């Protein structure tokens, strides 16, 4: 490549296995410039042309799918409880009237609203707040936290719902929280290989990543807590079954009015839409 590829990604623990190679491998480091931020910021970087590739929230990919292509170089997903997209609560679900939502979350907020209406039949008020566990639960009946904040929260509380687990119970499908995307026609032939190489290095160093995170952040949690999270709870390959879960999320988001239209999903190297939703 003649110049480095600008890659936007979050600093969350669950992103580390995807970008670890870019951070540590001498050859890969020469080929990329990492742009850190929260997932919503990474999508803005991609939209504005500040990033060539970004790990973006699934719902933001859907909202701008007509200009993006889906790069099958990895994802943030779960086939079971994810442990980092969590609704904490003070009372029983049927007593919840106000839910504080993490202002940095996009996909998780739509997932929460789908679950509350379709699975639990409740329509609470949603209050956007800074991701502060104590303050959120002081001011509201429940609190949605994601990423590192949610991981820390489950070490403190046992009163919560894991939203990935709730989704899987409702649909029998995995849930995909974030995907790699690039602007259509601007993804290079070598980009998938770059992403795959970095992910491979990351997966080979899960123990190192977990130990480093435990050392830097503490929380009185053992290395094994974070290693288990990265091996058992978060999945990083965009398999056909996880794509099916992504399609179902988009379908429900569209049918319930969280998307203006069903996204025209184009994967890198393909010229036709991958999926057209049933109207049933």
Secondary structure by P-SEA (a helix, b strand, c coil): ccbbbbbbbbcccccccccccccccaaaaacbbbbbccaaaaaaaaaacccccccccaaaaaaccccbbbbccccccccccccccccccccccccccbbbccccccaaaaaaaaaaccccccccbbbbbcccaaaaaaaccbbbbccaaaaaaaacccccccaaaaaaaaccbbbbcbbbbccccccccaaaaaaaaaaaaaaacaaaaaaaaaaaccccccaaaaaaaacccccccccaaaaaaaaaaaaaaaaaccccccccccccccccccbbbbcc
